[in-house]
Amino acid sequence: IVHHLLRVCPPQQVSRIAESLLEVASSLACHLHGAFVLQRMLESGTEEQKYQLVRCIERNATSIGSSVVGARIIGAALTHAAPKDRVWIARAVAHDPQILLSLAKTKEGHRSALLVLQTLPAREQERASAGLAQHLDKLRASKFGRIFVEQLCIVRGQEQRPAHSLTSTDMHVQENQDL
């Protein structure tokens, strides 16, 4: 019901609800139903609500990124936040290489991990990709890790190279042209 109210009601009508949700956003981001509500807020909330939610995600990237459900929030933020805010979220996630690796290996997180790499500026992308390249064996051991590596190759225009032949330099992705 709350997600529906956030989507259809004028912002001033649901501002108190949104404020209450933002106060506990770091906990909601790791809860199945709470994450769904926060996703709707990222999609249709006011710019201020989105900004506050992005700051919360940035501050709590490690705990949110460690949660299976939190991976959805990271992906939604990297899709719906303002471009400069997307970079801050991507940096917060990439700051902990284990979180990025964990995301890349999961059903909910592999798309978010790819978005993180696509969002980072070139040098930071290279550093994060190099960190992931050190764990190609772990990525290949996971169904969604293999999908992540294959999608990364497609983004780089290397569709013809099989994932098992990747080297660490292959993990680097082109700089996101939108930034």
N, C-alpha and C positions, 0 to 999 in steps of 0.2 A: 504494500500500500504506500509506504513512504517513497519508494522509488517512483511510483506513478505520480504522487503529489509533486515531487521535485520536477518531473518532466512536464506536467500539464498546468500547474498553477503559476501565476505570476511570481517572480522572485520575492517581492516585498511580502507576499502572502505566506511564504514558507521560510522566511529568513530566520526565524527563531528555531525552526526544526533544523535547518542547515547549520546554524551556529552550534547547536547541541551535537550534531553529528561530527562537526569538525573538531570539537573538543576531545572526542574519543576516536578520531580517525585512524590512529596507528593501530588500535585494537580491532576496529571494524575491518581494516584492510586485510586482516588475517582470518576473518570469519566468513564463511560461505555467503550468507545472506547480507552481511555488512558490506562485503566487497562489492556485491551487486549494486547496492545503494550508492556506494562511492563512485562506481563506474558511471552511473546515471548522473551523478553530480558533475563528474568530469565532462560528460557529454553535453549537459544542458544547464549547468549551474551558471551563476554570474561570474564575471571575470575575477572578482575578488574571492569568491568561493573557490574557484579553480586555483587561484594563486595560493591561497592558504592550504589547500589540499596538497598542492605540489610541494610546498615547503615542508609539510609533514612527511610526505613520501621521501623527500630528499634527506631529512634528518633521521629517518627510520629505515633507510634503504636496506640495511643489513637484515633487520628482523622481518621486514615486509618481503624482501627478496628470498628469504629462507623459507617462506611459507608457500605452499603450493597455490593457495588461493591468492596470496599477495602478488604472484607473478601476473595475474590478470590486471591488477591495479597498476603495476609498472607499465604493462603494455598499453592500458587505457590512457595513462598519463602521457606516455610517449606519442600517443596518437592525437589526443585532444587538447593538450596544454599548449600554451604559446610557444613558438619556436625556441626562444631563449631559455624558457623553463624546461623544455625537453632536454636541452644540453646539460642543465644542472642535474636533472634526474639521471641521465645517462652517466655522467661523471660520478655521481654518488654510488651507482650500482657497480661501475667498472673499478671503483676505488678498492673494492674487495674482490680479487680475482676468483675466490672460491664461490662467491655468490653468483658471479657471471657464469662460471662453470656449472654450478647447480641448476641455474635457469636453463642453460643450453641443453641439459639432459632430460628435461621434463616436458610432459605433454602441454602443460599450461605455460611453461616458461621459454620454450625454444624460440617462439616468435618474438617474445620480449627481448631475449638476448640478442637476436638479430637486429631488432630496432635500436637497442643500446649501441651496437657497433655502427649502425648506419647513422646514428645521431651524433656520435662523437666527432670532434674535429680530427683531421688526418693524423696528427702525431699521437694523439690519445688513442685513436683507433688502432694505430700500429702497435702501441704498447699493450693494449688490451688483447689484440689478436695474437701477439707474441706469447702472452700469458696463456691463452687458450691453446695455442699450438703445442705447448709443453704437455698438454693433457689430451692429445688426439686419441690416444689409446682408450682413455676413459670416455671420450665422446663417442668413439666408434663402438664401445661396448653397450651403449644405450640406443634403443630404437630412435628416440627423439634427438639424441646427440648426433646420430647419423643423418637424420633429416636436417638438423641445424647445419651441419657441415655441407650437405648438398645444396641447401638454400643459399648458404654463404658463397659457394662457388658460382651459383647462378647469378647472384647479385654482382659478382666480380666479372661475369661474362666468361666463365670457364666451364660451361655446361658439358663440354666434351671430356673433361678430366674426371675420372672416377674418384670418389671420396677417399678410397684407400690409398691413392697415390699423392695425397696432399703433403706438402712440406710446410714448415713454419711460415715461410714467406707467402704461401697461398692463403693464410688466414687473414691477411690485410684486406680490408674492404675499401672501395672508393669513397671519398669524402662526400657526404650528403650535400647535394647541390642546392637544397632548399635553405641551407643556413648561410 
